[in-house]
Amino acid sequence: MSEKASGAAGASRWAPAPEQLPDDLAELAGPTEGTVSLPLHLAWSGLNTFDLGDEKLLLGMYRIVLLNGTYEDYVRYLDAAQLIAHWPVLRKMLGRGVRTVWEARFAPLRPAAAA
């Protein structure tokens, strides 16, 4: 078994690779208002245009980007302050793999009991 394969053994295939995450939440400088249309590689089924003034739509867009995105998508579509503010709800909408990788990298996203 190669070193790379053995190192990836504990990673979830449903989680983003840690190197895809930004180094700092400050890199997330996506829109905070208006309407956002996600590209096909992110939103290939169903709704792809989101009014960020509608909290349900904002949460839906963030969920899609967190589940399907790459570094470029995170920094383009996510905003650090919005992510932190909505994380308590978002974390319940994500699979364990995604939630764990993001919380392990960024202390402001960790639940209060784990921080």
N, C-alpha and C positions, 0 to 999 in steps of 0.2 A: 504494500500500500504506500502510495507516495505521501510525502509530508503534507502537501496541500490537501489531499483527500482525507487524511486522518484529522487535520485541523478543522475541516468542515463537517466532520461527523456529528458534532453536537449542535450544529446550526439547523434551524427549521427551514425547510424548503418554502414555507409560506411567509418567511420574513425577508425583508430586504437585507442584502449583504451590508455589513457595517461600513464598508468603504463607500457605499452609495449615499450614506447620510452625510449631511454637512458637518464640519468640525465644530461649528458654533451656531446656535439658534439665530444669531444676528444675521446670518446669511440668508435667512428666510425673509424675503422682502417682497412677497407677492401682493396682489391687490387687496384692499380692505373695503372697497365699496364698488358699486356698479355691477355690471353683468360680465360673467366670465364664461367663455366657451372652451371646453376642454377638447383637445385633439383626439382623434380616433384611437390612438394607441392607449389612451387612458380610459375614455368613456366609449366603449365599442357597442354597448347595449343599453338602450333606454336613454334617459335624460343626459344631455351633454352641455346644456346652458344653465347657468346658475346665477340667480340674483343674490348677491352677498348681503343684501339688506334683510333677507328672509333667513332666519337662523336655521330652519330645517334644511334649506337649500345649501347654505354655507356648510353645515355639518356633512351633508351628503357629498359635496364636492371635496371637502377635506378627506373624508373616508376614501373616496375613489383615488385621490392622489396618494394618500398614505399606503393604500393597498397595492396600487399598480404602478406607482411612479418610480423614477430614478432621481439621482441628485439634481439633474437639470430641471425636472418637474417640481421637485420640492422647493427649490429656490425661486422658481418662476411663479408658482401658484399658491404657495403657503406663506403666511405672515406669522412671524414669531409671536407677537402679542396675541393674535387671534388663536394660534395653536395652544398657547399656554392657558388662555382664558377658557377655551372650550375643551381642553384635554380631559377633565373629569367625565364628560359625557362621551367624547370621542373614544376614549380608551375602552369603553364598554361596547363600542361598535366595531372594534378591530379584533382580529384573532390574536391569540396569545403571543405568537411569534413576532408579529409587527409591534405590538404593545411592548413586549420585553426589550426588543432591540432599541426602540426609541427611548424608553425609560432608562435603560442601562447607559445610554450615551448622554442624556440630558437630565441633570438633577431637577430642574424646575418641573419636569413632567412626572416625576416619581410621586406616588401617593404619599400623603403626609406621614403615615405610619412607617413607611420605608425610607423616607428621606434622611 
